Amino acid sequence: MVYRLKKYIRILLIILSVCQIVIILAICLCIRAYEYHHITRQAFSRRMILASVLDGIRSETPLDDDGNIRNIRVGIANTDFTSLFHEQVIISGKDLCLYRCESNEYACGNDNISMLDKSLFIKNGNNDTLVFDRDNVKTNDLYKITSSDMICIESILRKGKAPVYEGSIYIYMIDEGIIICNELDLETYLYYVVPSEMPPGYSYEALKAQAVCARSFAINQMEKSQYKQYGIDLVDNTNSQMYNNCGTDESIIKAVDDTKGEVLIKGNSIITAYYYATSCGISAIPKDIWGGDDIDAYAYGLFSKGGSVLKVDLSKEDDFKEFIDNTSLKRESVTGNAVSEHIRTYETGKPMYRWSCEADVDTMSAAFICNYDRLYDNNRDKIKTMEQSYEIGGKKLLSGKISDIKVTKRGNTGVVMQIMVTIGDSKIIISGCELIRSILSTNAYSLRMNNDSVQNFKIIPSGFYYPVISDDKIIFKGGGYGHGVGMSQDGADEMGGDGYTYKKILKIYYPGTDLADDKTFLNKVLTY
């Protein structure tokens, strides 16, 4: 009897021990699950919560459920366009309504103010003011603001004035700061892109061509946006397209309306319709600017007056200088001698058609060393240190002054693709058109334009230039303004003035493309 009792007690103790272990394991698993969920939720909140909470967003497609182009979401940068993140956002407007998305709370004016800190919502006559900052907005809270009229963002400036926006505004706080997102109809968005990118006084056909390019670019970015983690499609500066940098007017609205829905396509894709301000008479091959493969949707070569695009070879330094200095091309005559032929191009009379850009050697040398230090780590394959014709591995501490800058490689259209800078006892070889412009940037350039006007500049205006070092000055002589791929806006203006339609202008600059505006076809392209 005693033996059986002891046996049962041992079994009971074993069962209790097993239960205890199971309970402990269960508690540990619960703790781990909570930690995982918490960490995952934090990571999800940082990266994707804005994209998931915004009503109706479809990051993977520009189409809504009905097959129409959905509203576009634009990230609004700070005053000088250096950051997408804000420390404080002040919004005003008539009859503002505020919706806190996660809690489904809603307030207009002073109604239901209990849901918010009173410092957030201020009633001021007919206008309401909202103040968002780190003190009254929680991280990962999402707010939507609407108005019976335009919405003003008072905490930023555009050309000296607080900008106003159509549509609605979303506010979202993450660790880096506050994100401002403007959501509105795509065509309305274009009303404010076209005048920010092209002067309203340009020829009407050029404005229509610009509208098609901007629409194509926007839809392409809606499909492939690099800003999806912030729930936006693109930003309001030159990293995407300038937006709402000035007001709109009737000619712009008419140009957008007259091309409504039209985009440039190649095959089953809407192209990223690149454009820029002014050419030097020549447009570049895309791979010469950004690398990668050729994109045959873009015309490149010399755009002579009359509509023809001439394939040229300006890869030799003397030929390129002749073109920049005299707008002439060297050709072989019937006698076999080289003769120079003057070429008439569309932008001859434009201010940025030709320019000289200069800075003193000391300033330029200090800027180069600073830029080299800043850019080297992310561009090790494009920045090389040379000594007596052999490469030295790794980053070198630079000192001294620039004594020489040589162009060591040009594309066929003349664009600079590689340079060698002699500074102190070092020779630095930099490859890549845009990287070269960045590493040669300084706040102290004096730019003299084609019309003899002078202004300060921070970066060499284009990739079409040659360097000259004279006494204590470094001078770059060149032409054009912008990256040089796709449509020259000044060229389009001149073509429009010559009687070209926007369709012909687009065909000249994007010869491998077609215009598409049929909804069924767009659905096919955007879901291909």
C-alpha positions in Angstrom: 0.0 0.0 0.0 2.8 2.4 1.0 4.7 1.4 -2.1 1.7 2.2 -4.4 1.2 5.5 -2.6 4.9 6.5 -3.2 4.5 5.4 -6.8 1.5 7.6 -7.3 3.2 10.5 -5.6 6.2 10.1 -7.9 3.9 10.1 -11.0 2.1 13.1 -9.7 5.4 15.0 -9.1 6.6 14.0 -12.7 3.2 15.3 -14.1 3.6 18.6 -12.1 7.2 19.0 -13.3 6.1 18.5 -16.9 3.2 20.9 -16.5 5.6 23.5 -15.0 8.0 23.1 -17.9 5.2 23.4 -20.4 3.9 26.5 -18.6 7.4 28.1 -18.6 7.9 27.3 -22.3 4.5 28.7 -23.1 5.3 31.9 -21.2 8.6 32.2 -23.0 7.0 31.6 -26.4 4.4 34.3 -25.6 7.1 36.7 -24.6 9.1 35.9 -27.8 6.0 36.2 -29.9 5.2 39.6 -28.3 8.7 40.8 -28.8 8.7 39.6 -32.4 5.3 41.2 -33.1 6.4 44.4 -31.4 9.7 44.6 -33.3 8.0 43.6 -36.6 5.2 46.1 -36.0 7.8 48.9 -35.3 9.7 48.0 -38.5 6.4 47.8 -40.4 5.4 51.2 -39.0 8.6 52.8 -40.0 8.6 51.5 -43.5 5.1 50.7 -44.7 2.3 51.9 -42.4 1.7 55.1 -44.3 1.4 53.2 -47.6 -1.0 50.7 -46.0 -3.2 53.2 -44.1 -3.7 55.7 -46.8 -7.1 55.0 -48.2 -7.1 53.3 -51.6 -3.4 53.4 -52.2 -2.1 50.8 -54.7 1.7 51.1 -54.7 2.0 48.3 -57.2 -0.2 50.0 -59.9 -1.3 53.5 -61.0 -4.8 52.2 -61.6 -7.7 52.2 -59.2 -10.4 49.4 -59.0 -12.3 50.8 -61.9 -9.3 50.9 -64.2 -8.8 54.7 -64.0 -5.6 56.4 -63.1 -5.8 56.8 -59.3 -5.0 60.0 -57.4 -1.3 60.8 -57.2 0.5 61.3 -53.9 3.3 63.9 -53.8 5.8 64.3 -51.0 6.3 68.0 -50.1 9.9 69.0 -49.4 11.1 71.8 -47.1 11.7 75.4 -48.3 15.1 74.8 -49.9 14.2 71.3 -51.2 17.0 69.6 -49.2 14.8 67.3 -47.1 11.5 65.5 -47.2 11.3 65.6 -43.4 9.9 68.5 -41.4 10.3 69.5 -37.8 7.1 71.5 -37.7 4.2 71.8 -40.2 1.7 74.7 -40.0 -1.4 74.4 -42.2 -4.2 76.9 -42.7 -7.4 77.0 -44.7 -11.1 77.6 -44.8 -13.2 75.1 -42.9 -10.4 72.7 -42.3 -11.4 69.2 -41.3 -9.0 66.8 -39.6 -9.2 63.0 -39.6 -7.0 60.8 -37.4 -6.9 57.7 -39.6 -5.9 55.0 -37.0 -8.6 55.9 -34.5 -11.2 57.0 -37.0 -11.7 60.3 -35.1 -12.8 63.4 -37.0 -12.9 67.1 -36.2 -13.8 70.2 -38.1 -12.9 73.6 -36.5 -13.3 73.3 -32.8 -15.7 70.3 -33.0 -14.7 67.2 -31.2 -11.5 69.0 -30.0 -11.2 66.5 -27.1 -9.6 64.0 -29.5 -6.7 66.3 -30.0 -4.3 68.5 -28.1 -5.8 72.0 -28.2 -2.5 73.4 -29.5 -3.0 71.4 -32.7 -6.2 73.0 -33.9 -6.6 76.8 -33.7 -9.7 78.6 -34.8 -9.1 82.0 -36.4 -12.1 83.6 -37.9 -13.0 82.0 -41.2 -9.6 80.3 -41.4 -8.4 77.3 -39.3 -4.8 76.6 -38.4 -3.2 73.3 -37.6 0.2 73.1 -36.0 2.0 69.7 -36.1 5.3 69.2 -34.3 7.1 66.6 -32.3 5.3 67.8 -29.1 1.8 67.1 -30.3 2.1 64.4 -32.9 2.9 60.8 -32.0 5.2 58.7 -34.1 3.3 56.7 -36.7 0.1 58.7 -36.3 -1.5 59.6 -39.6 -3.7 62.6 -40.2 -5.7 63.6 -43.2 -6.6 67.3 -43.7 -9.3 68.6 -46.1 -10.7 72.0 -46.8 -13.6 73.7 -48.5 -11.0 75.7 -50.5 -7.2 75.5 -51.1 -5.0 74.3 -48.3 -2.0 76.5 -47.3 1.2 75.1 -45.9 2.6 78.2 -44.0 5.7 76.5 -42.7 7.4 76.3 -46.1 8.0 78.8 -48.9 7.9 78.6 -52.6 9.5 81.7 -54.3 9.1 83.6 -51.1 5.4 82.8 -50.5 3.6 80.1 -48.6 2.2 77.7 -51.2 -1.4 76.6 -51.4 -2.6 73.1 -52.6 -5.6 71.5 -54.1 -6.8 68.1 -53.0 -6.1 66.8 -49.5 -3.0 66.8 -47.2 -1.7 63.8 -45.2 0.6 64.3 -42.2 2.6 61.5 -40.8 5.4 61.4 -38.2 8.3 59.1 -38.3 11.7 59.2 -36.5 13.3 61.4 -39.1 10.5 64.0 -38.9 7.1 64.9 -40.3 6.2 63.8 -43.9 3.7 66.0 -45.8 1.8 64.2 -48.6 -0.5 66.0 -51.0 -3.0 63.8 -52.7 -4.9 65.0 -55.7 -6.2 64.0 -59.2 -3.3 63.4 -61.7 -4.6 66.0 -64.2 -4.9 68.7 -61.5 -1.4 67.8 -60.4 -0.2 68.6 -63.9 -1.8 72.0 -63.8 0.9 72.9 -61.2 3.8 70.8 -62.7 3.8 72.3 -66.2 4.2 75.9 -65.1 6.8 74.9 -62.6 8.8 73.2 -65.3 8.2 75.4 -68.3 7.3 79.2 -68.4 3.6 79.7 -69.3 4.7 82.2 -72.0 6.3 79.5 -74.1 4.6 78.4 -77.3 1.3 76.6 -76.8 2.4 73.5 -78.7 5.5 73.3 -76.4 3.2 73.5 -73.4 1.2 70.6 -74.7 4.4 68.6 -75.3 5.5 69.4 -71.8 2.1 68.2 -70.4 2.5 64.8 -72.2 6.0 64.4 -70.9 5.1 65.3 -67.3 2.1 63.0 -67.4 4.2 60.1 -68.8 6.9 60.7 -66.2 4.3 60.9 -63.3 2.5 57.6 -64.2 5.9 55.9 -64.7 6.9 57.0 -61.2 3.5 55.9 -59.8 4.3 52.5 -61.1 8.0 52.3 -60.1 8.3 54.9 -57.3 11.5 54.9 -55.1 9.4 56.5 -52.4 6.8 53.8 -51.7 8.1 53.2 -48.2 6.7 56.7 -47.4 3.4 56.1 -49.1 4.1 58.7 -51.8 4.7 58.3 -55.6 7.2 61.1 -56.1 8.4 64.4 -54.6 7.9 68.0 -55.6 11.5 68.8 -56.7 14.0 67.9 -59.4 14.4 64.5 -57.9 11.1 63.9 -59.6 9.3 66.9 -61.2 9.0 70.5 -59.9 5.5 70.8 -58.6 3.5 73.9 -57.4 6.6 76.1 -57.4 4.3 78.8 -58.8 0.7 79.2 -59.6 -1.1 78.0 -62.8 -3.0 79.9 -65.5 -5.5 79.4 -68.2 -3.0 78.5 -71.0 -1.5 75.8 -68.8 -4.8 74.4 -67.8 -5.9 74.4 -71.5 -2.7 72.6 -72.6 -3.2 69.9 -70.0 -6.9 69.5 -70.8 -6.2 69.4 -74.6 -3.8 66.4 -74.0 -5.8 64.8 -71.3 -4.7 61.2 -70.7 -2.1 61.2 -73.4 1.2 59.5 -72.6 4.3 58.3 -74.5 4.7 54.6 -74.8 7.2 52.2 -76.3 6.0 48.7 -76.7 4.1 47.8 -73.6 5.6 50.4 -71.4 5.0 54.1 -70.6 8.5 55.7 -70.9 10.1 57.9 -68.3 9.9 60.9 -70.5 13.0 62.8 -69.5 13.3 66.5 -70.4 15.6 69.3 -69.5 15.8 73.1 -69.9 18.2 73.9 -72.7 20.5 72.0 -75.1 23.8 73.2 -76.5 22.4 72.1 -79.8 23.0 68.5 -79.0 21.1 65.9 -76.9 23.0 63.0 -75.2 22.7 59.3 -75.3 21.0 58.2 -72.0 23.8 55.7 -71.1 26.4 58.5 -71.4 24.6 60.3 -68.5 23.4 57.6 -66.2 25.2 54.4 -67.5 23.3 51.2 -68.3 22.0 50.3 -71.7 20.9 52.7 -74.5 17.3 53.6 -74.4 16.2 54.0 -78.0 13.1 56.0 -77.2 15.3 59.1 -77.1 16.7 61.0 -80.0 20.4 62.0 -79.6 22.6 64.1 -81.8 22.6 67.6 -83.2 19.2 69.2 -83.6 19.7 71.5 -86.6 17.2 74.2 -87.4 14.6 72.6 -89.7 13.9 69.4 -87.8 16.7 67.1 -88.7 18.8 65.3 -86.1 22.4 64.8 -87.2 24.5 62.1 -85.9 27.8 63.7 -85.0 31.1 62.6 -83.4 32.4 65.2 -81.0 34.4 62.8 -78.9 37.7 64.5 -79.9 38.6 67.5 -77.8 39.4 69.9 -80.7 36.1 69.1 -82.5 34.1 69.6 -79.4 35.8 73.0 -78.6 35.2 74.1 -82.2 31.5 73.3 -81.8 31.2 75.1 -78.4 33.2 78.2 -79.4 31.8 78.7 -83.0 28.8 76.3 -83.3 30.7 74.8 -86.1 31.4 71.2 -87.2 34.6 70.2 -89.0 33.8 68.3 -92.2 36.0 66.9 -95.0 35.7 68.9 -98.2 35.8 67.4 -101.7 39.5 68.2 -101.8 40.1 66.2 -98.6 40.8 69.2 -96.4 39.0 69.8 -93.2 36.6 72.7 -93.3 34.3 74.2 -90.6 30.6 74.4 -91.3 28.5 76.7 -89.2 25.4 74.9 -87.8 22.0 76.6 -87.1 20.4 75.1 -84.0 17.1 75.9 -82.2 18.4 77.4 -79.0 21.0 79.8 -80.5 19.3 82.8 -78.9 18.6 81.3 -75.5 20.5 82.6 -72.5 21.9 79.1 -71.5 22.8 78.1 -75.0 26.4 79.1 -74.3 28.1 80.0 -71.0 31.3 80.2 -69.1 31.5 79.2 -65.5 34.4 80.2 -63.3 35.8 80.0 -59.8 39.1 80.8 -58.2 41.6 78.0 -57.8 41.7 78.1 -54.0 37.9 77.9 -53.6 37.6 75.2 -56.3 40.4 73.2 -54.7 38.8 73.3 -51.2 35.4 72.4 -52.7 36.9 69.5 -54.7 38.6 68.0 -51.6 35.3 68.3 -49.6 33.3 66.7 -52.4 35.8 63.9 -52.8 35.6 63.1 -49.1 31.8 63.1 -49.3 31.3 61.1 -52.5 34.2 58.6 -52.4 32.7 55.8 -50.3 29.6 55.4 -52.4 31.5 55.7 -55.7 34.6 53.7 -55.2 34.3 52.2 -58.7 34.1 55.6 -60.3 36.8 57.6 -58.3 40.3 56.3 -58.8 43.6 57.7 -57.4 46.5 57.5 -59.9 50.3 57.9 -59.4 52.5 57.8 -62.5 49.9 56.0 -64.6 49.2 53.2 -62.1 46.2 53.0 -59.8 46.5 53.2 -56.1 43.9 51.3 -54.1 41.7 53.0 -51.5 41.0 56.5 -50.6 43.8 59.1 -50.4 44.0 62.1 -48.2 44.1 65.0 -50.6 45.8 68.4 -50.1 47.1 71.3 -52.1 45.6 73.1 -55.1 44.2 72.0 -58.4 46.8 72.5 -61.1 45.1 70.8 -64.1 41.8 69.3 -65.2 41.7 67.2 -68.4 38.8 65.6 -70.1 40.0 62.0 -70.7 36.8 60.6 -72.3 33.8 62.1 -74.1 30.7 60.5 -75.5 30.1 60.9 -79.3 27.8 63.8 -78.6 30.6 65.6 -76.7 29.3 65.0 -73.2 32.0 64.7 -70.6 32.3 61.1 -69.3 35.7 61.0 -67.5 38.1 63.6 -66.2 41.5 63.6 -64.5 42.1 66.2 -61.9 45.7 67.0 -60.7 45.6 68.3 -57.1 48.7 68.6 -55.1 50.8 65.5 -55.8 47.7 63.4 -56.7 45.9 62.6 -59.9 42.2 61.7 -59.4 40.2 60.1 -62.2 36.4 60.5 -62.0 34.0 58.6 -64.3 30.3 59.3 -64.8 28.8 62.6 -66.2 26.6 63.4 -63.2 29.2 62.4 -60.6 31.7 64.6 -62.3 29.4 67.6 -62.1 28.8 66.8 -58.4 32.5 66.5 -57.5 33.2 69.8 -59.3 30.4 71.6 -57.6 31.0 74.7 -55.5 28.9 77.6 -54.1 31.2 80.1 -55.7 30.8 79.7 -59.5 30.3 82.9 -61.4 28.2 82.0 -64.5 28.2 84.3 -67.6 25.4 83.4 -70.0 24.8 83.8 -73.7 23.2 87.2 -73.2 26.1 88.4 -71.0 24.1 88.4 -67.8 26.0 87.0 -64.8 24.7 85.1 -61.8 26.0 82.8 -59.0 25.8 79.1 -59.6 26.5 75.9 -57.6 27.1 73.3 -60.3 28.3 73.2 -63.9 25.1 73.7 -65.8 25.4 70.7 -68.1 27.8 67.9 -69.1 28.8 69.7 -72.3 31.9 71.8 -71.5 35.7 71.9 -71.6 38.0 73.2 -68.7 40.6 76.0 -68.9 43.0 76.9 -66.1 44.2 80.5 -66.3 46.3 82.2 -63.6 44.3 81.8 -60.4 41.0 80.9 -62.2 39.4 77.6 -63.3 37.0 78.2 -66.1 34.5 75.8 -67.8 33.2 76.8 -71.2 30.2 75.0 -72.4 26.5 75.1 -73.3 23.1 73.9 -72.3 21.4 73.5 -69.0 20.3 70.2 -67.5 21.1 66.5 -68.0 20.7 66.6 -71.8 18.4 63.5 -72.3 15.0 63.7 -74.0 13.2 67.0 -74.8 14.9 70.3 -74.6 12.2 72.7 -73.4 13.8 75.7 -75.0 14.1 73.7 -78.2 10.4 72.7 -78.0 9.5 76.3 -77.6 11.4 77.3 -80.7 9.9 74.4 -82.7 6.4 75.4 -81.5 7.1 79.0 -82.7 8.1 77.6 -86.1 4.7 76.0 -86.4 5.4 72.4 -85.2 2.5 70.7 -83.5 3.2 69.1 -80.1 2.9 65.6 -81.7 5.7 66.5 -84.2 7.8 67.9 -81.4 7.4 64.7 -79.4 8.2 62.6 -82.4 11.4 64.5 -83.0 12.6 64.1 -79.4 11.2 60.6 -78.7 11.3 58.9 -82.2 10.8 55.4 -80.9 7.5 56.1 -79.1 3.8 56.5 -79.8 1.1 58.5 -78.2 -1.6 56.6 -76.3 -4.7 57.8 -74.7 -7.2 55.0 -75.1 -8.3 53.8 -71.6 -8.4 50.1 -72.7 -4.9 50.3 -74.1 -3.5 52.1 -71.0 -5.1 49.4 -68.9 -3.2 46.8 -71.0 0.1 48.7 -70.7 -0.1 49.4 -67.0 -1.1 45.8 -66.2 1.4 44.1 -68.6 
